[in-house]
Amino acid sequence: MPPPSDQEEHRVRRTRPAADDATVGAELDIELSAGWAAPSIARERVEAWLRAHRWPPAQIDELVLAVSEAVSNSVEHGYRVPPETVEPRETVDLRIRLTVADDGYRQVEFVVSDRGRWQEPDTAASTRGHGMLIMRSCTDELVVEGTPNGTTVVLRSRPIPPR
């Protein structure tokens, strides 16, 4: 089986928000100051949330990395925050939502959004610019929507079996 980033077809699952018995913490909204500490704070919060929902450890590591990369991109590319900036006024929003498919498989959706300036990815050869590949490799689905009013990145975990 090819790695998830090379798979072109995904099984379609009908999903719903987590059932009442699983809704404690089934959604989490975080507003982060768009400073260089934001990725670290996002990593800590995402890891704790996933552990609380008994997510598989290997997927936790991948998802934490993907979300951290999305938040880092908002700070660096969306807002172009200089490294010496301590308290930026801008924010990065992180929304986490747990869904359960009709067959009981669970999936987490992460939405990272900013109101910075969209910048097309650089296609020139460089040692940088691997963020999209990292996010795509660590998740089941990656959707990026860039507009003049900001960027929204949606990351969906690989489905996991019912508890």
CNS distance restraints for C-alpha pairs under 8 A (distance, minus, plus):
assign (resid   2 and name CA) (resid   6 and name CA) 5.99 0.50 0.50
assign (resid   2 and name CA) (resid   7 and name CA) 6.39 0.50 0.50
assign (resid   3 and name CA) (resid   7 and name CA) 6.69 0.50 0.50
assign (resid   3 and name CA) (resid 137 and name CA) 7.70 0.50 0.50
assign (resid   4 and name CA) (resid 137 and name CA) 6.46 0.50 0.50
assign (resid   4 and name CA) (resid 139 and name CA) 7.53 0.50 0.50
assign (resid   4 and name CA) (resid 140 and name CA) 6.32 0.50 0.50
assign (resid   5 and name CA) (resid 136 and name CA) 5.64 0.50 0.50
assign (resid   5 and name CA) (resid 137 and name CA) 4.96 0.50 0.50
assign (resid   5 and name CA) (resid 139 and name CA) 7.87 0.50 0.50
assign (resid   5 and name CA) (resid 140 and name CA) 7.49 0.50 0.50
assign (resid  13 and name CA) (resid 101 and name CA) 5.93 0.50 0.50
assign (resid  13 and name CA) (resid 102 and name CA) 7.38 0.50 0.50
assign (resid  14 and name CA) (resid 101 and name CA) 5.36 0.50 0.50
assign (resid  14 and name CA) (resid 102 and name CA) 6.02 0.50 0.50
assign (resid  15 and name CA) (resid  99 and name CA) 6.00 0.50 0.50
assign (resid  15 and name CA) (resid 100 and name CA) 5.41 0.50 0.50
assign (resid  15 and name CA) (resid 101 and name CA) 4.03 0.50 0.50
assign (resid  15 and name CA) (resid 102 and name CA) 6.23 0.50 0.50
assign (resid  16 and name CA) (resid  99 and name CA) 5.45 0.50 0.50
assign (resid  16 and name CA) (resid 100 and name CA) 5.53 0.50 0.50
assign (resid  16 and name CA) (resid 101 and name CA) 6.21 0.50 0.50
assign (resid  16 and name CA) (resid 102 and name CA) 7.69 0.50 0.50
assign (resid  17 and name CA) (resid  97 and name CA) 7.75 0.50 0.50
assign (resid  17 and name CA) (resid  98 and name CA) 6.39 0.50 0.50
assign (resid  17 and name CA) (resid  99 and name CA) 4.48 0.50 0.50
assign (resid  17 and name CA) (resid 100 and name CA) 6.13 0.50 0.50
assign (resid  18 and name CA) (resid  22 and name CA) 5.76 0.50 0.50
assign (resid  18 and name CA) (resid  23 and name CA) 5.67 0.50 0.50
assign (resid  18 and name CA) (resid  26 and name CA) 6.52 0.50 0.50
assign (resid  18 and name CA) (resid  98 and name CA) 5.96 0.50 0.50
assign (resid  18 and name CA) (resid  99 and name CA) 4.98 0.50 0.50
assign (resid  18 and name CA) (resid 100 and name CA) 5.34 0.50 0.50
assign (resid  19 and name CA) (resid  23 and name CA) 6.09 0.50 0.50
assign (resid  19 and name CA) (resid 100 and name CA) 7.59 0.50 0.50
assign (resid  20 and name CA) (resid  24 and name CA) 7.92 0.50 0.50
assign (resid  22 and name CA) (resid  26 and name CA) 6.76 0.50 0.50
assign (resid  23 and name CA) (resid  27 and name CA) 7.59 0.50 0.50
assign (resid  25 and name CA) (resid  49 and name CA) 7.65 0.50 0.50
assign (resid  26 and name CA) (resid  96 and name CA) 7.89 0.50 0.50
assign (resid  26 and name CA) (resid  97 and name CA) 5.91 0.50 0.50
assign (resid  26 and name CA) (resid  98 and name CA) 5.28 0.50 0.50
assign (resid  27 and name CA) (resid  95 and name CA) 7.36 0.50 0.50
assign (resid  27 and name CA) (resid  96 and name CA) 5.45 0.50 0.50
assign (resid  27 and name CA) (resid  97 and name CA) 4.50 0.50 0.50
assign (resid  27 and name CA) (resid  98 and name CA) 6.43 0.50 0.50
assign (resid  28 and name CA) (resid  95 and name CA) 5.75 0.50 0.50
assign (resid  28 and name CA) (resid  96 and name CA) 5.06 0.50 0.50
assign (resid  28 and name CA) (resid  97 and name CA) 6.66 0.50 0.50
assign (resid  29 and name CA) (resid  93 and name CA) 7.36 0.50 0.50
assign (resid  29 and name CA) (resid  94 and name CA) 5.83 0.50 0.50
assign (resid  29 and name CA) (resid  95 and name CA) 4.46 0.50 0.50
assign (resid  29 and name CA) (resid  96 and name CA) 6.40 0.50 0.50
assign (resid  30 and name CA) (resid  93 and name CA) 5.87 0.50 0.50
assign (resid  30 and name CA) (resid  94 and name CA) 5.07 0.50 0.50
assign (resid  30 and name CA) (resid  95 and name CA) 6.30 0.50 0.50
assign (resid  31 and name CA) (resid  91 and name CA) 6.39 0.50 0.50
assign (resid  31 and name CA) (resid  92 and name CA) 5.91 0.50 0.50
assign (resid  31 and name CA) (resid  93 and name CA) 4.64 0.50 0.50
assign (resid  31 and name CA) (resid  94 and name CA) 6.34 0.50 0.50
assign (resid  32 and name CA) (resid  38 and name CA) 5.92 0.50 0.50
assign (resid  32 and name CA) (resid  41 and name CA) 7.98 0.50 0.50
assign (resid  32 and name CA) (resid  42 and name CA) 7.92 0.50 0.50
assign (resid  32 and name CA) (resid  91 and name CA) 5.41 0.50 0.50
assign (resid  32 and name CA) (resid  92 and name CA) 5.11 0.50 0.50
assign (resid  32 and name CA) (resid  93 and name CA) 6.17 0.50 0.50
assign (resid  32 and name CA) (resid  94 and name CA) 7.63 0.50 0.50
assign (resid  33 and name CA) (resid  38 and name CA) 6.34 0.50 0.50
assign (resid  33 and name CA) (resid  87 and name CA) 7.42 0.50 0.50
assign (resid  33 and name CA) (resid  88 and name CA) 6.54 0.50 0.50
assign (resid  33 and name CA) (resid  89 and name CA) 6.98 0.50 0.50
assign (resid  33 and name CA) (resid  90 and name CA) 6.21 0.50 0.50
assign (resid  33 and name CA) (resid  91 and name CA) 4.59 0.50 0.50
assign (resid  33 and name CA) (resid  92 and name CA) 6.37 0.50 0.50
assign (resid  34 and name CA) (resid  38 and name CA) 6.04 0.50 0.50
assign (resid  34 and name CA) (resid  74 and name CA) 7.55 0.50 0.50
assign (resid  34 and name CA) (resid  75 and name CA) 5.43 0.50 0.50
assign (resid  34 and name CA) (resid  79 and name CA) 7.73 0.50 0.50
assign (resid  34 and name CA) (resid  81 and name CA) 7.65 0.50 0.50
assign (resid  34 and name CA) (resid  88 and name CA) 6.03 0.50 0.50
assign (resid  34 and name CA) (resid  89 and name CA) 7.36 0.50 0.50
assign (resid  34 and name CA) (resid  90 and name CA) 5.41 0.50 0.50
assign (resid  34 and name CA) (resid  91 and name CA) 4.70 0.50 0.50
assign (resid  34 and name CA) (resid  92 and name CA) 5.62 0.50 0.50
assign (resid  35 and name CA) (resid  75 and name CA) 6.46 0.50 0.50
assign (resid  35 and name CA) (resid  81 and name CA) 6.98 0.50 0.50
assign (resid  35 and name CA) (resid  85 and name CA) 6.95 0.50 0.50
assign (resid  35 and name CA) (resid  86 and name CA) 6.60 0.50 0.50
assign (resid  35 and name CA) (resid  87 and name CA) 6.55 0.50 0.50
assign (resid  35 and name CA) (resid  88 and name CA) 5.94 0.50 0.50
assign (resid  36 and name CA) (resid  72 and name CA) 7.61 0.50 0.50
assign (resid  36 and name CA) (resid  75 and name CA) 7.01 0.50 0.50
assign (resid  36 and name CA) (resid  83 and name CA) 7.09 0.50 0.50
assign (resid  37 and name CA) (resid  41 and name CA) 6.33 0.50 0.50
assign (resid  38 and name CA) (resid  42 and name CA) 6.05 0.50 0.50
assign (resid  38 and name CA) (resid  71 and name CA) 6.93 0.50 0.50
assign (resid  38 and name CA) (resid  72 and name CA) 7.48 0.50 0.50
assign (resid  39 and name CA) (resid  43 and name CA) 6.10 0.50 0.50
assign (resid  39 and name CA) (resid  67 and name CA) 7.95 0.50 0.50
assign (resid  39 and name CA) (resid  68 and name CA) 4.90 0.50 0.50
assign (resid  39 and name CA) (resid  69 and name CA) 7.41 0.50 0.50
assign (resid  39 and name CA) (resid  71 and name CA) 5.53 0.50 0.50
assign (resid  39 and name CA) (resid  72 and name CA) 5.68 0.50 0.50
assign (resid  40 and name CA) (resid  44 and name CA) 6.33 0.50 0.50
assign (resid  40 and name CA) (resid  68 and name CA) 7.20 0.50 0.50
assign (resid  41 and name CA) (resid  45 and name CA) 6.22 0.50 0.50
assign (resid  42 and name CA) (resid  46 and name CA) 5.94 0.50 0.50
assign (resid  42 and name CA) (resid  64 and name CA) 8.00 0.50 0.50
assign (resid  42 and name CA) (resid  67 and name CA) 7.27 0.50 0.50
assign (resid  42 and name CA) (resid  68 and name CA) 6.36 0.50 0.50
assign (resid  42 and name CA) (resid  71 and name CA) 7.55 0.50 0.50
assign (resid  42 and name CA) (resid  94 and name CA) 7.97 0.50 0.50
assign (resid  43 and name CA) (resid  47 and name CA) 6.01 0.50 0.50
assign (resid  43 and name CA) (resid  64 and name CA) 5.37 0.50 0.50
assign (resid  43 and name CA) (resid  65 and name CA) 7.40 0.50 0.50
assign (resid  43 and name CA) (resid  67 and name CA) 7.17 0.50 0.50
assign (resid  43 and name CA) (resid  68 and name CA) 5.86 0.50 0.50
assign (resid  44 and name CA) (resid  48 and name CA) 6.25 0.50 0.50
assign (resid  45 and name CA) (resid  49 and name CA) 6.11 0.50 0.50
assign (resid  46 and name CA) (resid  50 and name CA) 6.07 0.50 0.50
assign (resid  46 and name CA) (resid  64 and name CA) 6.20 0.50 0.50
assign (resid  46 and name CA) (resid  67 and name CA) 7.99 0.50 0.50
assign (resid  47 and name CA) (resid  51 and name CA) 6.11 0.50 0.50
assign (resid  47 and name CA) (resid  60 and name CA) 6.38 0.50 0.50
assign (resid  47 and name CA) (resid  61 and name CA) 7.82 0.50 0.50
assign (resid  47 and name CA) (resid  64 and name CA) 6.23 0.50 0.50
assign (resid  48 and name CA) (resid  52 and name CA) 6.13 0.50 0.50
assign (resid  49 and name CA) (resid  53 and name CA) 6.45 0.50 0.50
assign (resid  50 and name CA) (resid  54 and name CA) 6.33 0.50 0.50
assign (resid  50 and name CA) (resid  55 and name CA) 5.37 0.50 0.50
assign (resid  50 and name CA) (resid  60 and name CA) 6.51 0.50 0.50
assign (resid  51 and name CA) (resid  55 and name CA) 5.69 0.50 0.50
assign (resid  51 and name CA) (resid  57 and name CA) 7.90 0.50 0.50
assign (resid  51 and name CA) (resid  60 and name CA) 7.65 0.50 0.50
assign (resid  55 and name CA) (resid  59 and name CA) 7.08 0.50 0.50
assign (resid  55 and name CA) (resid  60 and name CA) 6.51 0.50 0.50
assign (resid  56 and name CA) (resid  60 and name CA) 6.26 0.50 0.50
assign (resid  57 and name CA) (resid  61 and name CA) 6.47 0.50 0.50
assign (resid  58 and name CA) (resid  62 and name CA) 6.61 0.50 0.50
assign (resid  59 and name CA) (resid  63 and name CA) 5.99 0.50 0.50
assign (resid  59 and name CA) (resid 138 and name CA) 7.93 0.50 0.50
assign (resid  59 and name CA) (resid 157 and name CA) 7.88 0.50 0.50
assign (resid  60 and name CA) (resid  64 and name CA) 5.97 0.50 0.50
assign (resid  61 and name CA) (resid  65 and name CA) 6.25 0.50 0.50
assign (resid  62 and name CA) (resid  66 and name CA) 6.25 0.50 0.50
assign (resid  62 and name CA) (resid 138 and name CA) 4.92 0.50 0.50
assign (resid  62 and name CA) (resid 139 and name CA) 7.35 0.50 0.50
assign (resid  63 and name CA) (resid  67 and name CA) 6.11 0.50 0.50
assign (resid  63 and name CA) (resid 138 and name CA) 6.13 0.50 0.50
assign (resid  63 and name CA) (resid 139 and name CA) 6.74 0.50 0.50
assign (resid  63 and name CA) (resid 157 and name CA) 7.05 0.50 0.50
assign (resid  64 and name CA) (resid  68 and name CA) 6.01 0.50 0.50
assign (resid  65 and name CA) (resid  69 and name CA) 6.18 0.50 0.50
assign (resid  65 and name CA) (resid 134 and name CA) 7.92 0.50 0.50
assign (resid  65 and name CA) (resid 135 and name CA) 7.60 0.50 0.50
assign (resid  65 and name CA) (resid 138 and name CA) 7.54 0.50 0.50
assign (resid  66 and name CA) (resid  70 and name CA) 6.35 0.50 0.50
assign (resid  66 and name CA) (resid 134 and name CA) 6.50 0.50 0.50
assign (resid  66 and name CA) (resid 135 and name CA) 4.52 0.50 0.50
assign (resid  66 and name CA) (resid 136 and name CA) 7.93 0.50 0.50
assign (resid  66 and name CA) (resid 138 and name CA) 6.07 0.50 0.50
assign (resid  66 and name CA) (resid 139 and name CA) 7.38 0.50 0.50
assign (resid  66 and name CA) (resid 155 and name CA) 7.80 0.50 0.50
assign (resid  67 and name CA) (resid  71 and name CA) 6.22 0.50 0.50
assign (resid  67 and name CA) (resid 110 and name CA) 7.41 0.50 0.50
assign (resid  67 and name CA) (resid 112 and name CA) 7.67 0.50 0.50
assign (resid  67 and name CA) (resid 135 and name CA) 7.60 0.50 0.50
assign (resid  67 and name CA) (resid 155 and name CA) 7.73 0.50 0.50
assign (resid  68 and name CA) (resid  72 and name CA) 6.02 0.50 0.50
assign (resid  69 and name CA) (resid  73 and name CA) 6.10 0.50 0.50
assign (resid  69 and name CA) (resid 131 and name CA) 6.08 0.50 0.50
assign (resid  69 and name CA) (resid 134 and name CA) 7.77 0.50 0.50
assign (resid  69 and name CA) (resid 135 and name CA) 6.99 0.50 0.50
assign (resid  70 and name CA) (resid  74 and name CA) 6.45 0.50 0.50
assign (resid  70 and name CA) (resid 112 and name CA) 6.61 0.50 0.50
assign (resid  70 and name CA) (resid 131 and name CA) 7.65 0.50 0.50
assign (resid  70 and name CA) (resid 135 and name CA) 7.55 0.50 0.50
assign (resid  70 and name CA) (resid 153 and name CA) 6.91 0.50 0.50
assign (resid  71 and name CA) (resid  75 and name CA) 6.45 0.50 0.50
assign (resid  71 and name CA) (resid  92 and name CA) 7.02 0.50 0.50
assign (resid  71 and name CA) (resid 112 and name CA) 6.68 0.50 0.50
assign (resid  72 and name CA) (resid  76 and name CA) 6.01 0.50 0.50
assign (resid  73 and name CA) (resid  77 and name CA) 5.30 0.50 0.50
assign (resid  73 and name CA) (resid  78 and name CA) 6.65 0.50 0.50
assign (resid  73 and name CA) (resid 131 and name CA) 7.81 0.50 0.50
assign (resid  74 and name CA) (resid  78 and name CA) 4.54 0.50 0.50
assign (resid  74 and name CA) (resid  79 and name CA) 6.31 0.50 0.50
assign (resid  74 and name CA) (resid  92 and name CA) 6.88 0.50 0.50
assign (resid  74 and name CA) (resid 113 and name CA) 7.51 0.50 0.50
assign (resid  74 and name CA) (resid 114 and name CA) 6.20 0.50 0.50
assign (resid  74 and name CA) (resid 116 and name CA) 7.34 0.50 0.50
assign (resid  74 and name CA) (resid 151 and name CA) 7.71 0.50 0.50
assign (resid  75 and name CA) (resid  79 and name CA) 5.33 0.50 0.50
assign (resid  75 and name CA) (resid  80 and name CA) 6.16 0.50 0.50
assign (resid  75 and name CA) (resid  81 and name CA) 5.84 0.50 0.50
assign (resid  75 and name CA) (resid  92 and name CA) 7.76 0.50 0.50
assign (resid  76 and name CA) (resid  80 and name CA) 4.68 0.50 0.50
assign (resid  76 and name CA) (resid  81 and name CA) 5.71 0.50 0.50
assign (resid  76 and name CA) (resid  82 and name CA) 7.88 0.50 0.50
assign (resid  77 and name CA) (resid  81 and name CA) 7.95 0.50 0.50
assign (resid  77 and name CA) (resid 117 and name CA) 7.80 0.50 0.50
assign (resid  77 and name CA) (resid 118 and name CA) 7.74 0.50 0.50
assign (resid  77 and name CA) (resid 119 and name CA) 6.86 0.50 0.50
assign (resid  78 and name CA) (resid 114 and name CA) 6.95 0.50 0.50
assign (resid  78 and name CA) (resid 115 and name CA) 7.37 0.50 0.50
assign (resid  78 and name CA) (resid 116 and name CA) 4.31 0.50 0.50
assign (resid  78 and name CA) (resid 117 and name CA) 5.09 0.50 0.50
assign (resid  78 and name CA) (resid 118 and name CA) 5.97 0.50 0.50
assign (resid  78 and name CA) (resid 119 and name CA) 7.11 0.50 0.50
assign (resid  78 and name CA) (resid 150 and name CA) 7.03 0.50 0.50
assign (resid  78 and name CA) (resid 151 and name CA) 7.26 0.50 0.50
assign (resid  79 and name CA) (resid  90 and name CA) 7.56 0.50 0.50
assign (resid  79 and name CA) (resid 115 and name CA) 7.88 0.50 0.50
assign (resid  79 and name CA) (resid 116 and name CA) 4.83 0.50 0.50
assign (resid  79 and name CA) (resid 117 and name CA) 6.55 0.50 0.50
assign (resid  81 and name CA) (resid  85 and name CA) 6.68 0.50 0.50
assign (resid  81 and name CA) (resid  88 and name CA) 7.66 0.50 0.50
assign (resid  90 and name CA) (resid 115 and name CA) 7.88 0.50 0.50
assign (resid  91 and name CA) (resid 114 and name CA) 6.63 0.50 0.50
assign (resid  91 and name CA) (resid 115 and name CA) 7.83 0.50 0.50
assign (resid  92 and name CA) (resid 112 and name CA) 6.92 0.50 0.50
assign (resid  92 and name CA) (resid 113 and name CA) 5.82 0.50 0.50
assign (resid  92 and name CA) (resid 114 and name CA) 4.95 0.50 0.50
assign (resid  92 and name CA) (resid 115 and name CA) 7.85 0.50 0.50
assign (resid  93 and name CA) (resid 111 and name CA) 7.74 0.50 0.50
assign (resid  93 and name CA) (resid 112 and name CA) 5.61 0.50 0.50
assign (resid  93 and name CA) (resid 113 and name CA) 5.21 0.50 0.50
assign (resid  93 and name CA) (resid 114 and name CA) 6.42 0.50 0.50
assign (resid  94 and name CA) (resid 110 and name CA) 6.90 0.50 0.50
assign (resid  94 and name CA) (resid 111 and name CA) 5.64 0.50 0.50
assign (resid  94 and name CA) (resid 112 and name CA) 4.65 0.50 0.50
assign (resid  94 and name CA) (resid 113 and name CA) 6.69 0.50 0.50
assign (resid  95 and name CA) (resid 109 and name CA) 7.97 0.50 0.50
assign (resid  95 and name CA) (resid 110 and name CA) 5.65 0.50 0.50
assign (resid  95 and name CA) (resid 111 and name CA) 5.06 0.50 0.50
assign (resid  95 and name CA) (resid 112 and name CA) 6.61 0.50 0.50
assign (resid  96 and name CA) (resid 108 and name CA) 6.93 0.50 0.50
assign (resid  96 and name CA) (resid 109 and name CA) 5.74 0.50 0.50
assign (resid  96 and name CA) (resid 110 and name CA) 4.66 0.50 0.50
assign (resid  96 and name CA) (resid 111 and name CA) 6.58 0.50 0.50
assign (resid  97 and name CA) (resid 108 and name CA) 5.63 0.50 0.50
assign (resid  97 and name CA) (resid 109 and name CA) 5.22 0.50 0.50
assign (resid  97 and name CA) (resid 110 and name CA) 6.63 0.50 0.50
assign (resid  98 and name CA) (resid 106 and name CA) 7.02 0.50 0.50
assign (resid  98 and name CA) (resid 107 and name CA) 5.88 0.50 0.50
assign (resid  98 and name CA) (resid 108 and name CA) 4.53 0.50 0.50
assign (resid  98 and name CA) (resid 109 and name CA) 6.44 0.50 0.50
assign (resid  99 and name CA) (resid 106 and name CA) 5.74 0.50 0.50
assign (resid  99 and name CA) (resid 107 and name CA) 5.37 0.50 0.50
assign (resid  99 and name CA) (resid 108 and name CA) 6.19 0.50 0.50
assign (resid  99 and name CA) (resid 109 and name CA) 7.75 0.50 0.50
assign (resid 100 and name CA) (resid 104 and name CA) 5.69 0.50 0.50
assign (resid 100 and name CA) (resid 105 and name CA) 5.67 0.50 0.50
assign (resid 100 and name CA) (resid 106 and name CA) 4.48 0.50 0.50
assign (resid 100 and name CA) (resid 107 and name CA) 6.39 0.50 0.50
assign (resid 101 and name CA) (resid 105 and name CA) 5.30 0.50 0.50
assign (resid 101 and name CA) (resid 106 and name CA) 6.30 0.50 0.50
assign (resid 101 and name CA) (resid 107 and name CA) 7.93 0.50 0.50
assign (resid 104 and name CA) (resid 161 and name CA) 6.79 0.50 0.50
assign (resid 104 and name CA) (resid 162 and name CA) 5.04 0.50 0.50
assign (resid 105 and name CA) (resid 159 and name CA) 5.86 0.50 0.50
assign (resid 105 and name CA) (resid 160 and name CA) 5.36 0.50 0.50
assign (resid 105 and name CA) (resid 161 and name CA) 4.59 0.50 0.50
assign (resid 105 and name CA) (resid 162 and name CA) 5.01 0.50 0.50
assign (resid 106 and name CA) (resid 159 and name CA) 5.43 0.50 0.50
assign (resid 106 and name CA) (resid 160 and name CA) 5.27 0.50 0.50
assign (resid 106 and name CA) (resid 161 and name CA) 6.43 0.50 0.50
assign (resid 106 and name CA) (resid 162 and name CA) 6.45 0.50 0.50
assign (resid 107 and name CA) (resid 156 and name CA) 6.94 0.50 0.50
assign (resid 107 and name CA) (resid 157 and name CA) 5.61 0.50 0.50
assign (resid 107 and name CA) (resid 158 and name CA) 6.40 0.50 0.50
assign (resid 107 and name CA) (resid 159 and name CA) 4.80 0.50 0.50
assign (resid 107 and name CA) (resid 160 and name CA) 6.53 0.50 0.50
assign (resid 108 and name CA) (resid 156 and name CA) 5.75 0.50 0.50
assign (resid 108 and name CA) (resid 157 and name CA) 5.31 0.50 0.50
assign (resid 108 and name CA) (resid 159 and name CA) 7.98 0.50 0.50
assign (resid 109 and name CA) (resid 154 and name CA) 6.93 0.50 0.50
assign (resid 109 and name CA) (resid 155 and name CA) 5.74 0.50 0.50
assign (resid 109 and name CA) (resid 156 and name CA) 4.52 0.50 0.50
assign (resid 109 and name CA) (resid 157 and name CA) 6.51 0.50 0.50
assign (resid 110 and name CA) (resid 153 and name CA) 7.97 0.50 0.50
assign (resid 110 and name CA) (resid 154 and name CA) 5.68 0.50 0.50
assign (resid 110 and name CA) (resid 155 and name CA) 5.07 0.50 0.50
assign (resid 110 and name CA) (resid 156 and name CA) 6.35 0.50 0.50
assign (resid 111 and name CA) (resid 152 and name CA) 6.78 0.50 0.50
assign (resid 111 and name CA) (resid 153 and name CA) 5.66 0.50 0.50
assign (resid 111 and name CA) (resid 154 and name CA) 4.56 0.50 0.50
assign (resid 111 and name CA) (resid 155 and name CA) 6.47 0.50 0.50
assign (resid 112 and name CA) (resid 152 and name CA) 5.70 0.50 0.50
assign (resid 112 and name CA) (resid 153 and name CA) 5.14 0.50 0.50
assign (resid 112 and name CA) (resid 154 and name CA) 6.52 0.50 0.50
assign (resid 113 and name CA) (resid 150 and name CA) 7.21 0.50 0.50
assign (resid 113 and name CA) (resid 151 and name CA) 5.57 0.50 0.50
assign (resid 113 and name CA) (resid 152 and name CA) 4.27 0.50 0.50
assign (resid 113 and name CA) (resid 153 and name CA) 6.27 0.50 0.50
assign (resid 114 and name CA) (resid 150 and name CA) 5.31 0.50 0.50
assign (resid 114 and name CA) (resid 151 and name CA) 5.53 0.50 0.50
assign (resid 114 and name CA) (resid 152 and name CA) 6.67 0.50 0.50
assign (resid 115 and name CA) (resid 149 and name CA) 5.50 0.50 0.50
assign (resid 115 and name CA) (resid 150 and name CA) 3.94 0.50 0.50
assign (resid 115 and name CA) (resid 151 and name CA) 6.59 0.50 0.50
assign (resid 116 and name CA) (resid 148 and name CA) 7.99 0.50 0.50
assign (resid 116 and name CA) (resid 149 and name CA) 6.59 0.50 0.50
assign (resid 116 and name CA) (resid 150 and name CA) 4.63 0.50 0.50
assign (resid 116 and name CA) (resid 151 and name CA) 6.98 0.50 0.50
assign (resid 117 and name CA) (resid 147 and name CA) 7.72 0.50 0.50
assign (resid 117 and name CA) (resid 148 and name CA) 5.94 0.50 0.50
assign (resid 117 and name CA) (resid 149 and name CA) 6.57 0.50 0.50
assign (resid 117 and name CA) (resid 150 and name CA) 5.48 0.50 0.50
assign (resid 117 and name CA) (resid 151 and name CA) 7.66 0.50 0.50
assign (resid 118 and name CA) (resid 146 and name CA) 5.43 0.50 0.50
assign (resid 118 and name CA) (resid 147 and name CA) 5.88 0.50 0.50
assign (resid 118 and name CA) (resid 148 and name CA) 5.86 0.50 0.50
assign (resid 118 and name CA) (resid 149 and name CA) 7.53 0.50 0.50
assign (resid 118 and name CA) (resid 150 and name CA) 5.74 0.50 0.50
assign (resid 118 and name CA) (resid 151 and name CA) 6.19 0.50 0.50
assign (resid 119 and name CA) (resid 146 and name CA) 7.77 0.50 0.50
assign (resid 121 and name CA) (resid 129 and name CA) 7.70 0.50 0.50
assign (resid 122 and name CA) (resid 129 and name CA) 7.26 0.50 0.50
assign (resid 130 and name CA) (resid 134 and name CA) 6.16 0.50 0.50
assign (resid 131 and name CA) (resid 135 and name CA) 6.14 0.50 0.50
assign (resid 132 and name CA) (resid 136 and name CA) 5.99 0.50 0.50
assign (resid 133 and name CA) (resid 137 and name CA) 5.96 0.50 0.50
assign (resid 134 and name CA) (resid 138 and name CA) 6.20 0.50 0.50
assign (resid 135 and name CA) (resid 139 and name CA) 6.34 0.50 0.50
assign (resid 135 and name CA) (resid 142 and name CA) 6.96 0.50 0.50
assign (resid 135 and name CA) (resid 155 and name CA) 7.67 0.50 0.50
assign (resid 136 and name CA) (resid 140 and name CA) 7.27 0.50 0.50
assign (resid 136 and name CA) (resid 141 and name CA) 6.66 0.50 0.50
assign (resid 136 and name CA) (resid 142 and name CA) 5.71 0.50 0.50
assign (resid 138 and name CA) (resid 157 and name CA) 7.93 0.50 0.50
assign (resid 139 and name CA) (resid 155 and name CA) 6.41 0.50 0.50
assign (resid 139 and name CA) (resid 156 and name CA) 5.81 0.50 0.50
assign (resid 139 and name CA) (resid 157 and name CA) 4.94 0.50 0.50
assign (resid 139 and name CA) (resid 158 and name CA) 6.06 0.50 0.50
assign (resid 140 and name CA) (resid 155 and name CA) 7.61 0.50 0.50
assign (resid 140 and name CA) (resid 156 and name CA) 5.59 0.50 0.50
assign (resid 140 and name CA) (resid 157 and name CA) 5.21 0.50 0.50
assign (resid 140 and name CA) (resid 158 and name CA) 4.71 0.50 0.50
assign (resid 140 and name CA) (resid 159 and name CA) 7.94 0.50 0.50
assign (resid 141 and name CA) (resid 154 and name CA) 7.82 0.50 0.50
assign (resid 141 and name CA) (resid 155 and name CA) 5.77 0.50 0.50
assign (resid 141 and name CA) (resid 156 and name CA) 5.07 0.50 0.50
assign (resid 141 and name CA) (resid 157 and name CA) 7.06 0.50 0.50
assign (resid 141 and name CA) (resid 158 and name CA) 7.97 0.50 0.50
assign (resid 142 and name CA) (resid 153 and name CA) 7.20 0.50 0.50
assign (resid 142 and name CA) (resid 154 and name CA) 5.76 0.50 0.50
assign (resid 142 and name CA) (resid 155 and name CA) 4.84 0.50 0.50
assign (resid 142 and name CA) (resid 156 and name CA) 6.68 0.50 0.50
assign (resid 143 and name CA) (resid 153 and name CA) 5.74 0.50 0.50
assign (resid 143 and name CA) (resid 154 and name CA) 5.04 0.50 0.50
assign (resid 143 and name CA) (resid 155 and name CA) 6.66 0.50 0.50
assign (resid 144 and name CA) (resid 151 and name CA) 7.20 0.50 0.50
assign (resid 144 and name CA) (resid 152 and name CA) 5.88 0.50 0.50
assign (resid 144 and name CA) (resid 153 and name CA) 4.57 0.50 0.50
assign (resid 144 and name CA) (resid 154 and name CA) 6.45 0.50 0.50
assign (resid 145 and name CA) (resid 151 and name CA) 5.67 0.50 0.50
assign (resid 145 and name CA) (resid 152 and name CA) 5.23 0.50 0.50
assign (resid 145 and name CA) (resid 153 and name CA) 6.45 0.50 0.50
assign (resid 146 and name CA) (resid 150 and name CA) 6.08 0.50 0.50
assign (resid 146 and name CA) (resid 151 and name CA) 4.39 0.50 0.50
assign (resid 146 and name CA) (resid 152 and name CA) 6.51 0.50 0.50
assign (resid 147 and name CA) (resid 151 and name CA) 6.10 0.50 0.50
